[in-house]
Amino acid sequence: MMVQATLFEALEAPRNEREARFLAFHQENPIIYQLWDRFTRQAIAKGYQRVGSQMIIERIRWETTINVIDARPDNGEALKINDHHKPYYARLWMKNNPNYKGIFGTRTVEGDNE
């Protein structure tokens, strides 16, 4: 028996393969979004009205590599964050913080209906 997704589930479905990989990574590594949120809020507190996702992702890489925030996988290897995840973290953060919609510049991604 085939079960159709509800409209809500369909809207939450990944739009493309990169987004699907992001969602899996995000679910496995919640610390990354926590750091994204923390560093974005720090930038806002300093008066930034626009924040670059590259700046945030590089700060996360620094913190999880140099400052050794506990974000390493169980195998002891350094956590690797794919650059393709940046637009999805930016969109997720703005979705969760609608008062700051537009703080990250975004372009359309494969599967957008814009």
C-alpha positions, 0 to 999 in steps of 0.5 A: 500500500502506498501512502501519500504525504500530507501537504505539510509533509510534502512542504517539509520534504527536501527540495534536492539532494544537497538539502537531503544531505544537509538535513541528515548532517543537521540531525546528526550534528545539532551542535553546529546549528547551536553554534550558528545561532550563537555566533549569529546572535553575537554579530547582531549584538555587535550591530550587524544588520547583514551577516555572511554565512561564510563568516559564520561557517568559518567561525564554527570550523575554527571553534570545532577544530582549534577551540575543540568544542565537543563536536567531533564524531565518535570516531575521533576524526575532526568534524567536516562541514560541507560548504553546501550546507551554508545556505540551508543553515542560513534559511533555517536560522531565518525561518526560526528567527523571522524578525531577522529575515534577510540577515543572510543573503540567499539565492535560489536553490534547486527546487525553489518555487521562486 
